Amino acid sequence: MSDLYLVTPAVSDAQAFLPVLEAGLAHHQPAAVLLRLVDMPASAARQAVLLLKPVIQARDIALMLENAPTLAQETGCDGVHLSASYTAASVKDVRRIIGPDLQLGVAVGESRDAAMCAGEDGADYICFGAEDGASLETVSALTRWWSLMMELPVVAQAQTPADLAVLNASGADFVMPSEQWWQQPDAWQG
């Protein structure tokens, strides 16, 4: 069975999200949490990461920061996840920024070519997903293909709790439930 890789909603107020985070992590131990921050000044983003980071890392959960390689490196996150909308730098450039010790994940939508290029450019995992509107069947087929052909781990995005069984069967190393997981974690029990 695949490990869960949780994604937060876009966090604008870390203090308000803190009890939600604590309750969710008390309910389930994922392999990683992807922290999404809304566009905010650098000092506020830094404070948000520093507030939430201990809650996540104290449970031996990897903290991944979305689209903010410099902030991830400066604040001691475990890695960076580049969303499909990220265009600030290439995967190679981000790898140079964060160095070899931090994890680098790349969302590739439903593109085999983008997945292979991300792997060649230094990604530690790729993520197929529905954030670009890909169907469950497409994500499942891509995940199955990737897990049979490549050694790099694959994350598959799930839009509904029913998607978990399909993506687990497809060979996903990690399944990333939609951010609705935080409202109903019991529904996502695989």
The 8 nearest C-alpha neighbors of each residue, nearest first, counted from 0:
[[1, 167, 2, 168, 172, 189, 171, 170],
 [2, 0, 173, 172, 167, 171, 174, 3],
 [1, 3, 173, 30, 174, 29, 4, 0],
 [4, 2, 29, 174, 173, 175, 30, 5],
 [3, 5, 175, 31, 30, 29, 32, 174],
 [6, 4, 32, 175, 3, 33, 176, 31],
 [7, 5, 33, 178, 32, 34, 8, 4],
 [8, 6, 34, 178, 35, 33, 9, 5],
 [7, 9, 178, 10, 35, 6, 34, 179],
 [8, 10, 35, 36, 37, 7, 11, 34],
 [11, 9, 36, 12, 37, 8, 35, 13],
 [10, 12, 37, 36, 13, 9, 39, 38],
 [13, 11, 15, 14, 10, 16, 47, 17],
 [14, 12, 16, 47, 15, 17, 10, 11],
 [13, 15, 17, 12, 16, 50, 47, 18],
 [14, 16, 13, 12, 17, 18, 19, 11],
 [17, 15, 13, 19, 14, 18, 20, 12],
 [16, 18, 20, 14, 19, 15, 13, 21],
 [19, 17, 21, 20, 16, 22, 15, 14],
 [20, 18, 22, 16, 17, 21, 23, 181],
 [19, 21, 17, 23, 18, 22, 24, 16],
 [20, 22, 18, 24, 23, 19, 25, 17],
 [23, 21, 25, 19, 20, 24, 18, 26],
 [24, 22, 26, 20, 25, 21, 19, 181],
 [23, 25, 27, 26, 21, 22, 28, 20],
 [26, 24, 22, 23, 27, 21, 28, 20],
 [25, 27, 23, 24, 22, 28, 184, 185],
 [26, 28, 24, 25, 29, 23, 184, 22],
 [27, 29, 24, 30, 26, 25, 60, 58],
 [30, 28, 3, 31, 4, 27, 2, 5],
 [29, 31, 60, 4, 3, 2, 61, 28],
 [32, 30, 61, 4, 60, 29, 62, 5],
 [33, 31, 5, 62, 6, 4, 63, 34],
 [32, 34, 6, 63, 64, 5, 7, 62],
 [35, 33, 64, 7, 65, 63, 32, 6],
 [34, 36, 9, 65, 7, 10, 33, 8],
 [37, 35, 10, 9, 11, 34, 38, 44],
 [38, 36, 9, 11, 10, 39, 35, 44],
 [37, 39, 36, 40, 11, 44, 41, 9],
 [40, 38, 37, 44, 43, 41, 36, 11],
 [39, 41, 43, 42, 44, 38, 45, 37],
 [40, 42, 44, 43, 45, 39, 70, 46],
 [41, 43, 45, 44, 40, 46, 39, 47],
 [44, 42, 46, 45, 40, 41, 47, 39],
 [45, 43, 41, 47, 46, 42, 39, 40],
 [44, 46, 42, 48, 43, 47, 41, 49],
 [47, 45, 43, 49, 44, 48, 50, 42],
 [48, 46, 44, 13, 50, 45, 49, 43],
 [49, 47, 45, 51, 50, 46, 52, 44],
 [48, 50, 46, 52, 47, 51, 45, 74],
 [51, 49, 47, 48, 52, 46, 53, 13],
 [52, 50, 48, 54, 49, 53, 47, 17],
 [51, 53, 55, 49, 54, 48, 50, 56],
 [54, 52, 56, 55, 57, 51, 50, 49],
 [55, 53, 52, 51, 57, 56, 21, 58],
 [56, 54, 52, 53, 57, 60, 58, 62],
 [55, 57, 59, 60, 53, 58, 54, 52],
 [58, 56, 59, 53, 55, 54, 60, 52],
 [59, 57, 56, 60, 55, 54, 28, 24],
 [60, 58, 56, 57, 61, 55, 30, 31],
 [61, 59, 56, 31, 58, 30, 55, 62],
 [62, 60, 31, 77, 56, 32, 63, 30],
 [63, 61, 77, 32, 76, 31, 33, 60],
 [62, 64, 33, 78, 79, 77, 32, 34],
 [65, 63, 79, 34, 33, 71, 80, 67],
 [64, 66, 80, 35, 67, 79, 81, 34],
 [65, 67, 81, 80, 68, 85, 64, 82],
 [68, 66, 70, 65, 69, 71, 64, 79],
 [69, 67, 71, 70, 79, 97, 66, 72],
 [68, 70, 72, 71, 67, 73, 96, 97],
 [69, 71, 73, 72, 67, 68, 74, 45],
 [72, 70, 76, 68, 69, 74, 73, 64],
 [71, 73, 69, 70, 75, 74, 97, 68],
 [72, 74, 70, 71, 75, 69, 76, 68],
 [75, 73, 71, 72, 76, 70, 49, 45],
 [76, 74, 72, 73, 71, 77, 52, 70],
 [75, 77, 71, 62, 78, 74, 63, 72],
 [78, 76, 62, 101, 61, 63, 102, 75],
 [77, 79, 102, 101, 63, 76, 103, 64],
 [78, 80, 64, 63, 103, 65, 68, 104],
 [79, 81, 104, 65, 105, 103, 64, 66],
 [80, 82, 105, 66, 65, 85, 106, 104],
 [83, 81, 106, 84, 85, 80, 105, 66],
 [82, 84, 106, 85, 107, 108, 81, 105],
 [85, 83, 82, 86, 81, 106, 66, 87],
 [86, 84, 82, 83, 81, 87, 66, 88],
 [85, 87, 88, 84, 89, 83, 81, 82],
 [86, 88, 85, 89, 66, 93, 84, 92],
 [89, 87, 86, 92, 93, 90, 85, 91],
 [88, 90, 92, 91, 93, 87, 86, 120],
 [89, 91, 93, 92, 120, 94, 117, 88],
 [92, 90, 94, 120, 89, 93, 121, 95],
 [93, 91, 89, 95, 94, 90, 88, 96],
 [92, 94, 96, 90, 95, 91, 97, 89],
 [93, 95, 91, 97, 92, 96, 98, 90],
 [96, 94, 92, 98, 93, 97, 91, 99],
 [97, 95, 93, 94, 98, 92, 69, 68],
 [98, 96, 94, 95, 72, 101, 68, 93],
 [99, 97, 95, 94, 96, 100, 101, 93],
 [98, 100, 101, 97, 94, 102, 95, 121],
 [99, 101, 98, 102, 97, 77, 78, 103],
 [102, 100, 78, 77, 99, 97, 98, 103],
 [101, 103, 78, 123, 77, 79, 104, 100],
 [104, 102, 122, 79, 123, 78, 80, 101],
 [105, 103, 80, 124, 125, 122, 123, 81],
 [104, 106, 81, 125, 80, 126, 107, 82],
 [107, 105, 126, 82, 83, 125, 108, 81],
 [106, 108, 127, 114, 113, 110, 126, 83],
 [109, 107, 128, 127, 131, 110, 106, 83],
 [108, 110, 127, 107, 133, 128, 111, 138],
 [111, 109, 113, 112, 107, 108, 114, 127],
 [110, 112, 114, 113, 115, 109, 141, 107],
 [111, 113, 115, 110, 114, 116, 117, 107],
 [112, 114, 116, 110, 111, 115, 107, 117],
 [115, 113, 111, 117, 112, 116, 107, 125],
 [114, 116, 118, 112, 117, 113, 119, 111],
 [115, 117, 119, 113, 118, 114, 120, 112],
 [118, 116, 120, 114, 119, 122, 115, 113],
 [119, 117, 122, 115, 116, 120, 121, 114],
 [118, 120, 116, 117, 121, 115, 122, 114],
 [121, 119, 117, 91, 118, 90, 116, 122],
 [120, 122, 118, 119, 91, 94, 117, 123],
 [123, 121, 118, 103, 124, 117, 104, 120],
 [122, 124, 103, 104, 102, 121, 151, 118],
 [125, 123, 104, 152, 122, 153, 151, 105],
 [124, 126, 105, 153, 104, 106, 114, 154],
 [125, 127, 106, 154, 155, 153, 107, 105],
 [128, 126, 108, 155, 107, 109, 138, 106],
 [129, 127, 156, 108, 130, 155, 138, 126],
 [128, 130, 133, 132, 131, 156, 134, 108],
 [129, 131, 132, 128, 108, 133, 156, 83],
 [132, 130, 129, 108, 133, 128, 109, 83],
 [131, 133, 129, 130, 134, 128, 108, 109],
 [134, 132, 129, 131, 137, 128, 109, 138],
 [133, 135, 137, 136, 138, 132, 129, 128],
 [134, 136, 138, 137, 139, 133, 162, 129],
 [135, 137, 139, 134, 138, 140, 133, 141],
 [136, 138, 140, 134, 139, 135, 141, 133],
 [139, 137, 135, 141, 140, 136, 128, 142],
 [138, 140, 142, 136, 137, 141, 169, 166],
 [141, 139, 143, 137, 142, 138, 136, 144],
 [142, 140, 144, 138, 143, 139, 145, 137],
 [141, 143, 139, 145, 140, 144, 138, 146],
 [142, 144, 169, 140, 146, 141, 145, 170],
 [145, 143, 141, 147, 142, 146, 148, 140],
 [146, 144, 142, 148, 149, 147, 143, 141],
 [145, 147, 143, 144, 148, 149, 170, 142],
 [148, 146, 144, 145, 149, 143, 150, 170],
 [147, 149, 145, 146, 144, 150, 143, 151],
 [150, 148, 145, 151, 146, 147, 152, 144],
 [149, 151, 152, 146, 148, 147, 145, 153],
 [150, 152, 149, 124, 153, 123, 118, 125],
 [153, 151, 124, 172, 150, 125, 154, 123],
 [154, 152, 125, 172, 171, 124, 126, 155],
 [153, 155, 126, 173, 174, 171, 172, 125],
 [156, 154, 174, 127, 126, 128, 175, 171],
 [155, 157, 175, 128, 174, 176, 129, 127],
 [158, 156, 176, 162, 159, 175, 177, 163],
 [157, 159, 177, 176, 156, 162, 160, 129],
 [158, 160, 161, 162, 157, 176, 177, 163],
 [159, 161, 187, 162, 163, 186, 158, 157],
 [160, 162, 159, 163, 164, 165, 187, 157],
 [163, 161, 165, 160, 159, 157, 164, 166],
 [164, 162, 166, 161, 165, 160, 167, 189],
 [165, 163, 167, 166, 162, 168, 161, 189],
 [166, 164, 168, 162, 163, 167, 169, 139],
 [167, 165, 169, 163, 168, 164, 139, 171],
 [166, 168, 164, 169, 165, 1, 0, 171],
 [167, 169, 165, 166, 170, 164, 171, 0],
 [170, 168, 143, 166, 167, 139, 171, 142],
 [169, 171, 168, 143, 167, 146, 172, 142],
 [172, 170, 173, 153, 167, 154, 169, 166],
 [171, 173, 1, 153, 152, 154, 170, 2],
 [174, 172, 154, 2, 1, 171, 3, 4],
 [173, 175, 155, 3, 154, 156, 4, 1],
 [174, 176, 156, 4, 5, 157, 3, 155],
 [177, 175, 157, 156, 158, 180, 5, 174],
 [176, 178, 179, 158, 180, 157, 175, 6],
 [177, 179, 180, 8, 7, 6, 181, 176],
 [180, 178, 181, 177, 182, 183, 176, 8],
 [179, 181, 184, 178, 183, 182, 177, 176],
 [180, 182, 179, 183, 184, 178, 23, 19],
 [181, 183, 179, 180, 184, 178, 23, 19],
 [184, 182, 180, 185, 186, 181, 179, 187],
 [183, 185, 180, 187, 186, 181, 182, 188],
 [186, 184, 187, 183, 188, 180, 26, 182],
 [185, 187, 184, 183, 188, 160, 180, 189],
 [188, 186, 160, 184, 185, 189, 180, 183],
 [187, 189, 185, 186, 184, 160, 163, 27],
 [188, 187, 163, 164, 160, 0, 186, 161]]
